[in-house]
Amino acid sequence: MKIRIYTAALACALVAASCSTDGCLDNQSSIPLAGIYSAETGAAISISGIQIMGVGAPNDSLLVASGSVQQVYLPMRSTANTTEWCFHYTQPGIDDEAFNDYIRFTYTSEPYFASEECGAMYRYHITEVEYTTNLLESVEITDSLITNTDVERIRLYFRTATPPDPDEGEGEEETPDTGTETPDTEQQ
């Protein structure tokens, strides 16, 4: 009798677990996650006073509106093979479109059925990255296949101000190429 009750309880628990929609633990969309890093030190940083917006997207989407950012999701369009993002700096002295940086991803997209819990989604394979270098120094793709796994696959390296070297004397901090201030950053 005890075995039947135990078996029935175990069967009910298994049925309840198999009907759960919690089986999809990853991100349900394939959206690349980009991290922000210092070009000088390689350390993760936060940049304040930045706007990130889509270029040529319907109703140009604004991802970050003058906030502080350490990581950002940069969605790709499944109906196109390129997506471009604009990084506009809102700090005094560099709040000018001339200092905007642009990143364009070229990729292939394919529909992919992940599982019953996660459903269908697109996977993207980044084939090329083009970018400007005003305050952005470089872009690193750590994995070109973008899936629904919530992992940082893009690293954005920005020029950051470094304290003057005491042995070199006093001087103004300048950024290479622009001769202007760099965005406020906080090392993590």
Disulfide bonds with the S-S distance in Angstrom:
Cys24-Cys118 1.83
